[in-house]
Structures are given as structure tokens and as C-alpha cells.
Amino acid sequence: MGSRRTLVGGSGPVVGTVHGELVHACAQFGGEVVVRDRGESGARSSYDLVLRVAVAGDSGGIGPGHGGVGDLGGPADVGELGAEGFVIERADETTFVTAIGQRGLLYGLFHVIRLGENAFRGTRAREAHRPSTALRMLDHWDNVAVHPVMGQVERGYAGGSLFWENGRARQHSERVRAYARLLAACGINAVSVNNVNVHETEAHLLTDRIAEVAEIAETLRPYGIRTHLSVTFAAPIVLGGLTTADPLDETVCGWWAQAVREVYSVIPDFGGFVVKADSEGQPGPFTYGRSHADGANMLAAALAPHGGTVHWRAFVYDHHQDWRDRSTDRARAAYDHFAPLDGKFADNAVLQVKHGPMDFQVREPVSPVLGALPRTRVAVEVQATQEYTGQQRHACWLGPMWSEALRFRPDGEQHPSVGDLALGGLVAVANVGDDPFWTGHPLAQANLYTFGRLAWQPAADPHRVLDEWIALTFPSASERLAAGLRAVLHGSWRTYERYTAPLGVGFMVQPGHHYGPSVDGYEYSPWGTYHFADRDGIGVDRSAATGTGYTAQYARPWAELYESAASCPDELLLFFHHVPYGHVLSSGKTVVQHIYDTHFEGVEEAEEARRVWAGLADLVEPAWHARVAERYEEQVRGAREWRDQVNSYFLRKSGIPDARGRTIY
């Protein structure tokens, strides 16, 4: 904050965090911080920065014109900010940040940091900032004890858990505190601290080990972050010794009500539960002939008296399919299960829906569920951890993919976007661990930051968000470094798509760990069939006329657009249609030539990114540069492997050679 004088007005634990942040900055850069509670006056002209929690009728003499809240446009205007919004303005050589909630003041401070010196130049008209989504959450798939198959963190590519070590909550919380600070700077306000696939050890966090969760909550709380917990639907059996978990059984309901009361007795601001039920072997209400609304509402009823929420995941499908049965379509499952239940969920039950209908593939259409439940609170779930996009060994900035999904308008251009419809919040599977660089691949930090900023404002330009991340991560960056980072990250998602799965086809990965190419890896699997490649063509017929009927789950105009191979966007063609290898795309290329060309192009782009990064060695801290350089070596190796395996497969399957005469192994 330079050598500036700052006044902090207000009181409370999060205001204390704001004060602590400023004191730390002054210790590094010089300056002074003064704290005054509400109602105390101060000489406005003597401060460079004033951060203030105000209340209606409060006029403490520290706002522009000394008029308190009224000068901000009246109490009603400020009230619209909610607990997390803030107003920033600059007049008479003083920058003012005013909020009516403590968290709003914290977010206002981080906004000033993003602005840097621009926050203290000239005058600034009043700007009101408020989050578009009330809940902005990270789901950690962290296991308390190391799992024999999934390790410490399921689908985790950044080391062990931040929260758990040797089967217990970590005793030293400085790393968790630093993480809370990072999340608050991104705009994230909720964290679920354990795996949605709840193993027996994790199940006990709900009851006899809730004190460990309380320790984590205590560390996150000063940064405005509420703690959530994944629970097993079978908890009354596993933990309570009951013979049933039937959601309509009064004894079961009573067990949950008592368990929740005990949770809130030690974590008063507990956020609620995350539940994966009837999915991939997890228990759920189907066991008892009940609906998912029955299951979610039982938990919602237990949480409601305490202000808690249940996040019920819509990731429910048959994972024991017969690959020969082309009428079974995993993409249809969430809509088929949940669309008939619209309007039947409790007000504090949120249906958490993946942004695509499958499983975080590099390219999917937006899930039709997101436009089919107007009477249900829906949260949109994305995956920051790069399970299918390079596992944080490949640079793959996902901001453009998420932005496309959030801007999608399920009912057409004149209707709300997915970001508008996400009244239950935005959720990401976390990509952070105990790795020294936090995310394994240092450039994967950009995905965490981008998620938080898009969750705050889904309509934001992701490329501007990336520029923010660059400026904050490298505050002294030269334009050459900034340009180099943009060059390697801006198009990295499409680069990854080019050398992996083409035209909307998914799951061409090694089964189990999902890293590296295996074109038929899941093709004859009970988990689903994904490309149906034969000697004549490729793709899944999901049309209403001749296929699985999936296209009919969309509203117009999307149902009509996707129904025909002639109008379907090229990038999704093989997701929706089975076409001959000679089918001509809008580019004028055939499908098989597109596959050949993009896979060669993707490798060239990965090689170019490696070259650009190597040229930045004199501008980046050596350990940072070395880790990224090592990851680029693996990315180029992996891209070549993808190119060779995919192109060779389709050359042999189709019998059609590359028109450019390149060697295909």
C-alpha cells in the first residue's frame, strides 16, 4: 500500500483481518493504519485510503463530503450491496471503500490491491461492486487418510491435502490460513473440506470427529469462508447403528436432525452438506424406492433451522451399461432423473449440476439440465483440477471454456444465461494441494483465480481476468513477460483440444487414472461408450429422429441446431452425430482430415509454448521457471503421443491417408 495512511472503520473478526492485512503491508512497504469503530470521526483529508463498514444512518465523517451512507446514494442503494458488496470512489486525494458487511470490506480491500496505483490517482466516480452469485465454492476431494487407490486427494495433481495429514486435521494452520487469504482474494466464500466419495474415515467427520472440521473452520472464518462437509447418505447406518437410511423414516430424520444440531453447536456458521448419492456406487434414496427430492429434502429439513444448505449432486447415471446397447446414453441421465422433480426440492436444497452432461471433458455441450429446472435452485459445477485436461502436467487455462458455458442461454438469446440461472451458486472441484507451488503446475494457479472471478461475475471477460492474475502474480512483470504468459495461456485450452479428443468426442483416455491417450480405453466399458468408431464413420447419434433422443432435452433453438449434422457446430459434431469419415465440415475439410490436421497443429502449438517459456528464463524466479519448463517437456511428449496414437488409430480404422502426406505412426 506504499507509505500511505489508512483508516479502517468498523469492528468484527473480518474487519480485524482487513486491519491485519494492512498492518502486514505497512511493515513491508511503510505507512500507517488507524482503526476506529463505527461512529468515531476522523479528519478525512489526512488519509490516503479509508475502508469502512457503514450502517444506515451512520455518518461518521469519513466519507466524501462527510455525509456517511447518505452520500453513497442513500441507505437503499447501499443496502443493495448485501453482505459482500462494496462501493469504491476517490475524491479530495482520498480513496474510499464502503461496505455494509465485513466481508464486503475485505473484498473491497482486495479490489484496491487489484487496482494498484490506479486506486490512488485522480478522481474516481462511485462504483458499486457486488457478487452476481451468493455462493462461490470449492469442493475438495480430499481424503482424511491416504486411500489405497485414489491417494490423499482423489483426482488431485498438486500433492497431498491442505487440510489432512496422517489421518488427522493438520496441526499447523498457517498454510490453511494462507489458502483462505488466497481464496478471499479470488472472491471464493465457501469450501467443502472432504471427498464427495465419502469413505468410512471421512464419514466420522460428521459426528465423533467434527471437532477437527471445527479447527479448519476456525482458520477459514476470518477470511469470510464458510465450511461445508461431504456426507454419506448412509450415515444413519454407518454411524448411527440404524438398519435403514430411508429418507421418509422418522427415526432416520430424527438421527439427522440431532447430528446437525451437534455440528452447529461446534461450528455455528457451518455452511451445510455436499452429497453424492446413487452415483458410481454411493448409497442413495433409490435403495428405498424414494426420489432424489425425498433424499435432498430430508437433509434440507435438518439443516434449515440453522441456516444450512444441502448441495445435492446431479451426477447420477448407470455405470453398468452394455456397450452394445446404443439406446442407453449417459448424457441423458441427469435430465431424465431430475427434470421431472423440478419444483419438488426444498428452498435450502441446491441441485449441483456439472456444466456438461458427461464428466468435465475438454469439449461438451452445456447440460440441458441447467435450463430445465426453473423452480429449483441450481448450482453449476466445473472442474478446476484438470482430470481430463492434462492433470496439471499440461498447461490448459480453462477460463474460455467456463465462460462459454456460463454465457450460454438455454432458452435462446433473449433469455437468461447459465450464469444468471445459477441461483444456487458456482462450484469448482479444487486444484490445490500441499505442493510448494500450490497447484503442481504453477500456471494452473490461473485456473483457481479465474474460477473465483467468474464465480463473482459470470459475464466477466476471462481474458481480462487472466491479465489480472498475471499482474497480481508478477507485480513487477515487464511487458515481455506479460506478453509471454498471455501467449502460452490464452489459447492453451484449444491447443489441448487439438491434440486430444476431436469434435466433441470424449474419454479417449487411459481407464482409471485418465492420463494419456487410449482411443478405445472406455469404448467397450460398462461406464459408457463414447465414439462408436467403425470402418465407415465416427460419433454418437444423439438425435431425436434416429438416435438416443438426447437433443430433445434442449429447448429451441438448440434442439433444432443440434438435431441436424448440417447445422450442428463442428466442435460438437461427433458428440451429437455419427458421420462418415468423409463428412465435410464448415471449414471445408473432411472429418478425418480435420483429425489429422488438428493433432499435428496441437503438437506444434505445444512446442511453440515450450519455446516461448524457455525465452522467459531471465524474467521469472528460477524455481518457478524450472518447474514450468519441466512440465512443458512432459506436455510436448504427451502431445506427440496423443497425435501419434489418435492419427494412427483413425488411419487404420478409416483407410483414408493424410492428404498432406505426413508420416502417421
C-alpha positions in Angstrom: 0.0 0.0 0.0 3.0 2.3 -0.3 3.8 4.7 2.6 0.2 5.7 2.9 -2.1 6.4 5.9 -5.1 4.2 6.0 -8.2 4.4 8.2 -10.3 1.3 8.9 -13.7 1.9 10.3 -15.8 -0.9 11.8 -15.4 -3.9 14.1 -15.6 -7.6 14.0 -13.3 -10.6 13.1 -13.2 -10.0 9.3 -12.6 -6.3 9.9 -9.8 -7.5 12.0 -8.5 -9.4 9.0 -8.6 -6.3 6.9 -6.6 -4.5 9.6 -4.1 -7.3 9.8 -3.6 -7.3 6.0 -2.9 -3.6 6.1 -0.5 -3.8 9.0 1.4 -6.5 7.2 1.6 -4.3 4.1 2.8 -1.3 6.1 5.5 -3.5 7.7 6.7 -4.3 4.2 6.3 -1.0 2.4 5.8 1.6 5.1 2.7 3.5 6.1 0.3 3.7 9.0 -3.1 2.1 9.8 -5.6 3.6 12.2 -8.7 1.7 13.4 -11.8 3.4 14.5 -15.1 1.8 15.4 -18.4 3.0 13.9 -19.4 6.4 15.0 -15.9 7.8 15.6 -14.9 10.7 13.4 -11.6 11.4 11.7 -10.1 14.1 9.6 -10.9 12.9 6.1 -8.1 14.8 4.4 -5.4 13.1 6.5 -5.9 9.6 5.0 -5.0 8.2 1.6 -7.3 5.3 2.0 -10.5 4.9 4.1 -12.1 1.4 4.4 -15.3 1.5 6.3 -18.2 -0.8 7.4 -21.2 1.6 7.4 -24.8 1.2 8.6 -27.9 3.1 7.6 -27.9 6.4 9.4 -24.2 6.2 10.3 -22.4 9.4 9.4 -19.0 9.1 11.0 -17.4 11.9 9.0 -15.1 9.7 6.9 -16.9 9.5 3.6 -16.9 12.0 0.7 -18.5 15.2 2.0 -18.6 13.8 5.5 -22.1 12.5 4.8 -21.8 8.9 5.6 -24.1 6.4 3.9 -26.3 9.2 2.5 -23.5 10.4 0.3 -23.3 7.0 -1.3 -26.8 7.4 -2.8 -29.0 6.7 0.2 -29.4 3.8 2.5 -31.4 1.8 0.0 -28.6 1.9 -2.6 -26.0 0.7 -0.1 -28.4 -1.9 1.2 -28.5 -3.5 -2.3 -24.8 -4.3 -1.9 -25.7 -7.1 0.5 -23.2 -8.5 3.0 -20.4 -8.9 0.3 -20.7 -5.8 -1.9 -18.8 -2.6 -1.6 -18.6 0.9 -3.1 -15.3 2.5 -4.1 -14.8 6.1 -5.0 -12.0 8.7 -4.9 -12.3 12.4 -4.0 -10.1 15.1 -2.5 -7.0 12.8 -2.7 -8.6 10.1 -0.6 -9.8 6.7 -1.8 -12.9 5.4 0.0 -14.2 1.8 0.2 -17.5 1.4 2.0 -19.4 -1.8 2.7 -22.3 -2.7 5.0 -20.9 -6.1 5.7 -17.5 -7.2 7.0 -16.9 -9.5 4.0 -17.7 -6.7 1.7 -14.9 -4.6 3.2 -12.5 -7.5 2.8 -13.4 -7.9 -0.9 -13.1 -4.1 -1.2 -9.5 -4.2 0.1 -8.6 -6.9 -2.4 -10.2 -4.8 -5.2 -7.9 -1.9 -4.2 -4.9 -4.3 -4.4 -6.0 -5.3 -7.9 -6.2 -1.7 -8.9 -2.7 -1.0 -7.5 -1.5 2.6 -8.0 -4.6 3.3 -10.2 -6.6 3.3 -7.0 -4.8 6.4 -5.8 -4.7 8.5 -9.0 -7.0 11.4 -9.9 -10.7 11.1 -9.0 -12.9 8.0 -9.3 -16.6 8.1 -9.6 -18.6 5.9 -7.3 -18.5 2.3 -8.4 -20.7 -0.4 -6.8 -19.4 -3.9 -6.8 -21.4 -6.9 -5.7 -21.1 -10.7 -6.5 -23.6 -12.0 -9.0 -23.7 -15.3 -7.2 -24.2 -15.6 -3.5 -22.2 -18.9 -3.1 -18.8 -19.3 -4.7 -17.5 -22.7 -3.6 -14.6 -25.1 -3.9 -15.2 -28.8 -3.4 -12.0 -30.5 -2.1 -11.9 -34.2 -3.0 -9.5 -34.7 -0.1 -9.3 -38.0 1.9 -8.5 -37.8 5.6 -6.4 -40.9 5.3 -4.5 -41.9 2.2 -6.8 -44.1 0.0 -5.2 -47.2 -1.4 -6.4 -46.4 -4.9 -7.1 -42.6 -5.0 -4.3 -41.5 -2.7 -4.6 -38.5 -0.4 -6.6 -36.4 -2.9 -8.9 -38.0 -5.4 -8.2 -36.5 -8.9 -5.6 -34.4 -7.1 -2.5 -33.3 -9.0 -0.8 -31.0 -6.6 0.4 -33.2 -3.8 -1.3 -34.1 -0.6 -4.2 -32.5 1.2 -4.0 -29.0 2.7 -6.4 -30.0 5.5 -5.5 -33.6 6.4 -2.2 -35.2 7.3 -1.6 -38.7 8.8 -5.3 -39.3 9.2 -5.9 -36.2 11.2 -6.5 -32.5 10.7 -3.2 -30.7 10.1 -2.0 -29.2 13.4 -0.2 -26.2 11.9 -2.8 -23.9 10.2 -0.5 -21.3 8.6 -0.7 -23.0 5.3 -4.5 -23.2 5.6 -4.7 -19.5 6.6 -2.6 -18.6 3.6 -5.0 -20.6 1.4 -8.0 -18.8 3.0 -6.4 -15.5 2.1 -5.8 -16.6 -1.5 -9.5 -17.7 -1.8 -10.8 -14.5 -0.4 -8.6 -12.6 -2.9 -10.3 -14.6 -5.7 -13.8 -14.0 -4.3 -14.5 -17.5 -3.0 -16.6 -17.8 0.1 -17.2 -21.5 0.8 -15.1 -24.7 0.9 -16.1 -28.3 1.3 -13.2 -30.0 3.0 -13.5 -33.7 2.2 -14.2 -36.1 -0.7 -17.6 -36.5 -2.2 -16.9 -40.2 -2.3 -17.2 -40.5 1.4 -15.1 -43.4 2.7 -15.5 -44.7 6.3 -12.9 -42.4 7.8 -14.4 -39.3 6.3 -17.9 -40.4 7.4 -16.9 -39.9 11.0 -16.1 -36.2 10.4 -19.9 -35.7 10.8 -20.0 -37.0 14.3 -17.2 -38.0 16.6 -14.5 -36.1 14.6 -16.5 -32.9 14.0 -14.0 -31.0 16.3 -11.4 -31.5 13.5 -13.7 -29.8 11.0 -14.2 -27.1 13.5 -10.5 -26.4 13.6 -10.4 -25.9 9.9 -13.5 -23.7 10.0 -11.8 -21.6 12.7 -8.9 -20.9 10.3 -11.1 -20.1 7.3 -13.7 -18.0 9.1 -11.6 -14.7 9.4 -11.5 -14.6 5.6 -15.3 -14.9 5.2 -15.2 -18.5 4.2 -17.9 -20.9 5.4 -17.0 -24.6 5.8 -19.1 -27.4 4.3 -18.8 -31.1 4.6 -19.4 -34.1 2.3 -21.5 -36.7 4.0 -22.6 -40.2 3.1 -26.3 -40.8 2.6 -25.9 -44.0 4.6 -24.6 -42.2 7.7 -27.5 -43.3 9.9 -26.4 -46.9 9.3 -22.6 -46.3 9.2 -22.5 -44.0 12.2 -25.8 -44.4 14.0 -26.3 -48.1 14.0 -29.7 -47.9 12.4 -30.9 -50.6 10.0 -32.1 -48.1 7.4 -31.3 -44.8 5.8 -34.8 -44.4 4.3 -35.4 -40.6 4.0 -39.0 -40.9 4.9 -38.4 -42.9 8.0 -39.0 -40.8 11.1 -36.1 -42.4 13.1 -33.7 -41.6 10.2 -35.0 -38.0 10.0 -34.5 -37.7 13.8 -31.0 -39.0 13.6 -30.0 -36.4 11.0 -31.7 -33.6 13.0 -29.7 -34.5 16.1 -26.4 -34.9 14.1 -26.9 -31.5 12.5 -27.6 -29.8 15.9 -24.4 -31.2 17.2 -22.5 -29.9 14.2 -23.8 -26.4 14.7 -23.0 -26.5 18.4 -19.3 -26.5 17.4 -19.4 -24.7 14.1 -22.2 -22.0 14.4 -21.6 -20.7 10.8 -21.4 -24.2 9.2 -22.5 -24.0 5.6 -24.1 -27.4 5.0 -23.6 -30.7 3.3 -22.4 -31.9 -0.2 -24.0 -35.2 -1.2 -23.2 -37.7 -3.9 -26.0 -40.3 -3.9 -27.0 -43.2 -6.1 -23.9 -42.5 -8.2 -20.9 -44.7 -9.0 -21.6 -47.0 -6.1 -22.5 -44.4 -3.5 -25.7 -45.1 -1.4 -28.8 -43.1 -2.0 -32.6 -42.9 -1.8 -33.1 -45.3 -4.8 -32.3 -48.1 -2.3 -35.6 -47.4 -0.6 -37.7 -46.6 -3.7 -37.5 -42.9 -2.9 -36.7 -40.0 -5.2 -33.8 -37.7 -5.1 -36.1 -34.9 -3.9 -37.0 -37.1 -1.0 -33.4 -37.6 -0.1 -32.3 -34.0 -0.5 -35.4 -32.6 1.4 -34.7 -34.8 4.4 -31.3 -33.3 4.8 -32.6 -29.8 4.0 -35.1 -30.1 6.8 -32.4 -31.0 9.3 -30.3 -28.0 8.1 -33.0 -25.4 7.7 -33.4 -24.4 11.4 -29.7 -23.5 11.4 -29.4 -21.7 8.0 -27.6 -24.5 6.3 -27.9 -25.8 2.7 -27.6 -29.2 1.1 -25.8 -29.4 -2.2 -27.2 -32.4 -3.9 -25.1 -33.5 -6.9 -26.9 -34.4 -10.1 -24.1 -36.7 -11.3 -26.3 -39.8 -11.4 -26.1 -42.4 -14.2 -26.0 -46.1 -14.9 -22.3 -47.2 -14.7 -23.1 -50.8 -15.6 -24.1 -50.3 -19.2 -24.0 -52.8 -22.1 -21.7 -51.2 -24.7 -23.7 -52.9 -27.4 -26.9 -51.1 -26.5 -26.9 -47.9 -28.4 -30.1 -46.7 -26.8 -28.5 -46.2 -23.4 -27.0 -42.7 -23.2 -25.1 -41.5 -20.2 -25.5 -37.9 -21.4 -29.3 -38.2 -20.9 -29.1 -39.4 -17.3 -29.1 -36.2 -15.3 -32.1 -34.7 -17.2 -34.1 -37.9 -17.1 -33.6 -38.2 -13.3 -34.0 -34.6 -12.3 -36.2 -32.7 -14.8 -39.4 -34.4 -13.5 -38.5 -33.3 -10.0 -38.5 -29.6 -10.8 -40.3 -27.6 -8.0 -40.1 -30.5 -5.6 -36.9 -29.6 -3.8 -36.8 -27.5 -0.6 -35.7 -23.9 -0.7 -32.4 -24.8 1.0 -31.7 -27.7 -1.3 -29.4 -26.9 -4.2 -29.1 -29.2 -7.2 -25.4 -29.2 -8.2 -25.1 -29.8 -11.9 -22.0 -30.3 -13.9 -21.7 -27.7 -16.7 -21.7 -30.5 -19.3 -23.8 -33.7 -19.5 -20.8 -36.1 -19.2 -17.8 -35.6 -17.0 -15.7 -32.5 -17.4 -14.4 -33.4 -20.9 -12.3 -31.0 -22.9 -15.4 -30.2 -25.0 -19.0 -30.8 -24.2 -22.3 -29.1 -24.9 -23.8 -27.3 -21.9 -26.0 -29.6 -19.9 -29.7 -29.2 -20.7 -30.5 -29.6 -17.0 -29.3 -26.1 -16.5 -32.3 -24.8 -18.4 -34.9 -27.3 -17.4 -35.4 -26.6 -13.7 -36.9 -23.1 -13.4 -38.4 -23.9 -9.9 -35.2 -25.4 -8.5 -32.1 -23.7 -7.1 -29.3 -24.9 -9.3 -25.5 -24.6 -8.8 -23.2 -25.0 -11.7 -20.2 -27.3 -11.1 -16.9 -27.1 -13.0 -13.6 -28.8 -12.5 -10.5 -26.7 -11.8 -8.5 -29.8 -11.1 -7.5 -30.9 -14.6 -8.7 -34.5 -14.6 -9.4 -34.7 -18.3 -7.4 -31.6 -19.4 -3.8 -32.6 -18.7 -3.8 -33.2 -14.9 -1.7 -30.1 -14.2 1.1 -31.6 -16.2 -0.1 -29.8 -19.2 -0.8 -26.0 -19.3 -4.5 -25.7 -20.0 -6.2 -22.5 -18.9 -9.9 -23.2 -18.7 -11.3 -19.7 -18.4 -12.7 -19.6 -22.0 -14.4 -23.0 -21.6 -16.1 -21.9 -18.4 -17.0 -18.6 -19.8 -18.7 -20.2 -22.8 -20.8 -22.4 -20.5 -21.7 -19.5 -18.2 -22.7 -17.3 -21.1 -24.8 -20.0 -22.8 -28.5 -19.1 -22.9 -30.6 -22.3 -22.6 -33.8 -20.8 -23.9 -32.3 -18.6 -26.6 -30.7 -15.2 -26.9 -33.3 -13.1 -25.2 -33.4 -15.3 -22.1 -31.1 -15.6 -19.0 -27.7 -17.1 -19.3 -26.4 -20.1 -17.3 -24.6 -17.7 -15.1 -27.9 -15.9 -14.4 -29.7 -19.1 -13.7 -27.0 -20.3 -11.2 -29.0 -19.1 -8.2 -27.5 -21.9 -6.0 -24.0 -20.7 -6.8 -20.9 -21.7 -8.7 -18.8 -24.7 -7.6 -15.4 -25.9 -8.7 -13.6 -29.1 -7.8 -10.4 -27.7 -6.2 -7.0 -28.0 -7.9 -4.8 -27.1 -4.9 -2.7 -29.3 -2.6 0.3 -29.1 -0.4 2.7 -28.7 -3.4 5.1 -25.8 -2.9 3.6 -24.2 -5.9 0.1 -24.9 -4.7 -1.2 -26.4 -8.0 1.6 -28.7 -9.2 1.9 -26.8 -12.4 2.4 -23.1 -11.4 0.4 -21.9 -14.4 -2.6 -23.9 -13.1 -2.9 -21.2 -10.4 -4.6 -19.2 -13.2 -7.5 -21.6 -13.2 -8.1 -21.2 -9.5 -8.1 -17.4 -9.8 -10.2 -17.4 -12.9 -12.9 -19.6 -11.3 -13.2 -17.2 -8.4 -13.5 -14.1 -10.5 -16.0 -15.7 -12.9 -18.0 -17.0 -9.9 -18.1 -13.4 -8.7 -19.2 -12.1 -12.1 -20.0 -14.9 -14.6 -20.3 -12.4 -17.5 -16.7 -11.1 -17.0 -14.2 -11.3 -19.9 -12.0 -14.3 -18.9 -9.0 -12.8 -20.8 -9.2 -9.7 -18.6 -9.3 -11.9 -15.6 -6.1 -13.7 -16.8 -4.5 -10.3 -17.2 -5.4 -9.6 -13.5 -3.8 -12.9 -12.5 -0.6 -12.1 -14.4 -0.4 -8.6 -12.8 -1.0 -9.9 -9.3 1.3 -12.9 -9.6 4.1 -11.0 -11.3 3.6 -7.4 -9.9 6.9 -6.2 -11.4 6.4 -8.0 -14.7 7.8 -6.4 -17.8 5.6 -6.3 -20.9 7.7 -9.0 -22.4 6.9 -11.4 -19.5 3.2 -10.4 -19.6 3.0 -11.0 -23.3 4.8 -14.3 -23.0 2.4 -15.5 -20.3 -0.6 -14.4 -22.5 0.9 -16.2 -25.4 1.3 -19.6 -23.6 -2.1 -19.4 -21.8 -4.7 -17.6 -23.9 -5.1 -20.4 -26.4 -4.0 -23.3 -24.3 -7.4 -24.9 -23.9 -7.9 -25.1 -27.6 -4.3 -26.4 -28.1 -5.1 -29.2 -25.6 -8.3 -30.0 -27.5 -6.5 -30.1 -30.8 -4.0 -32.8 -29.8 -6.5 -34.8 -27.8 -10.2 -35.7 -28.4 -11.6 -34.2 -31.6 -15.0 -32.6 -32.4 -16.7 -33.3 -29.1 -15.7 -36.9 -28.7 -14.6 -37.6 -25.1 -13.0 -40.3 -22.9 -10.1 -41.3 -25.3 -8.1 -41.6 -22.1 -6.4 -44.4 -20.2 -9.0 -46.0 -17.9 -8.8 -45.4 -14.2 -6.2 -42.6 -14.0 -7.4 -40.8 -17.1 -4.0 -39.6 -18.2 -2.7 -40.1 -21.7 -4.3 -41.5 -24.8 -6.3 -44.7 -25.2 -8.7 -44.3 -28.1 -10.7 -47.4 -27.2 -9.9 -47.2 -23.4 -13.6 -46.8 -22.4 -15.2 -47.8 -25.7 -16.3 -51.3 -24.6 -16.8 -50.4 -20.9 -19.8 -50.5 -18.6 -19.1 -46.8 -17.8 -20.4 -45.9 -21.2 -19.5 -45.8 -24.9 -18.2 -42.5 -26.4 -17.2 -42.5 -30.1 -18.6 -45.7 -31.8 -15.9 -45.5 -34.4 -16.1 -48.2 -37.1 -14.7 -48.6 -40.6 -17.4 -46.3 -42.0 -17.6 -43.4 -39.5 -17.4 -42.0 -36.0 -19.6 -40.3 -33.5 -22.7 -40.9 -31.3 -26.1 -40.4 -32.8 -28.0 -38.4 -30.1 -30.6 -37.0 -32.5 -34.3 -37.4 -31.7 -35.0 -38.8 -35.2 -32.7 -41.7 -35.3 -30.6 -41.7 -32.1 -30.9 -41.6 -28.3 -33.2 -38.6 -28.3 -30.8 -36.5 -26.2 -31.1 -33.4 -28.5 -34.8 -33.3 -27.5 -33.8 -32.4 -23.9 -32.8 -28.9 -25.1 -35.2 -26.1 -25.7 -35.4 -24.4 -29.0 -33.4 -23.2 -30.8 -30.7 -25.5 -29.5 -32.7 -28.7 -30.1 -33.1 -27.8 -33.7 -29.5 -26.7 -34.1 -28.1 -29.9 -32.6 -30.6 -32.2 -34.3 -29.1 -31.9 -37.8 -25.5 -32.7 -38.7 -25.7 -29.9 -41.2 -26.4 -27.2 -38.6 -24.6 -28.7 -35.5 -21.5 -26.7 -34.6 -18.4 -28.5 -35.9 -16.7 -28.6 -32.5 -19.7 -30.7 -31.1 -20.5 -32.7 -34.3 -19.3 -36.1 -33.1 -21.0 -35.6 -29.7 -24.3 -35.4 -31.4 -23.9 -37.3 -34.7 -22.4 -40.4 -36.2 -21.0 -39.4 -39.6 -18.8 -40.8 -42.3 -15.1 -40.0 -42.2 -15.6 -38.1 -45.4 -18.2 -35.8 -44.0 -17.3 -32.2 -44.9 -17.1 -29.7 -42.1 -17.8 -26.0 -42.4 -14.1 -25.5 -42.8 -14.2 -27.5 -46.0 -12.2 -30.3 -44.5 -13.4 -33.8 -44.0 -13.7 -35.2 -40.5 -10.7 -37.5 -40.8 -8.5 -34.8 -42.3 -9.6 -32.4 -39.5 -8.4 -35.1 -37.0 -5.0 -35.4 -38.7 -4.5 -31.7 -39.1 -5.5 -30.6 -35.6 -3.4 -33.2 -34.0 -0.3 -32.1 -35.9 -1.2 -28.4 -35.1 -1.7 -29.1 -31.4 1.8 -30.6 -31.1 3.3 -27.6 -33.0 1.5 -25.2 -30.6 2.7 -27.1 -27.5 6.2 -27.0 -28.9 5.9 -23.2 -29.5 4.6 -22.6 -26.0 7.6 -24.5 -24.7 9.9 -22.3 -26.8 8.2 -19.1 -25.5 8.5 -20.2 -21.9 12.2 -21.0 -22.3 12.7 -17.5 -23.6 11.4 -16.0 -20.3 14.0 -17.6 -18.1 15.7 -14.3 -17.3 12.4 -12.8 -16.1 11.0 -15.5 -13.8 12.2 -16.7 -10.4 14.4 -19.8 -11.2 12.5 -22.4 -9.3 9.2 -21.2 -10.8 10.7 -21.3 -14.3 12.3 -24.7 -13.8 9.0 -26.3 -12.7 7.1 -24.9 -15.6 9.9 -25.9 -18.1 9.8 -29.4 -16.7 6.0 -29.5 -17.2 6.3 -28.3 -20.8 8.7 -31.1 -21.6 6.1 -33.5 -20.4 3.4 -31.7 -22.3 5.2 -31.8 -25.6 6.0 -35.5 -25.0 2.3 -36.2 -24.2 1.1 -34.1 -27.2 3.2 -36.2 -29.6 1.9 -39.4 -28.0 -1.7 -38.2 -28.4 -1.0 -37.2 -32.0 0.6 -40.5 -33.0 -2.0 -42.7 -31.3 -5.1 -40.9 -32.4 -3.9 -40.3 -36.0 -2.7 -43.9 -36.4 -6.0 -45.3 -35.0 -8.1 -43.3 -37.5 -5.8 -44.0 -40.4 -6.2 -47.7 -39.8 -9.9 -47.5 -39.0 -10.8 -45.4 -42.0 -8.2 -46.4 -44.5 -8.0 -42.8 -45.7 -4.5 -41.4 -45.8 -3.4 -37.9 -44.8 -4.0 -35.6 -47.7 -0.7 -33.8 -46.9 1.4 -36.9 -47.0 2.7 -36.6 -43.4 4.0 -39.7 -41.6 1.5 -41.2 -39.3 2.9 -43.8 -36.9 
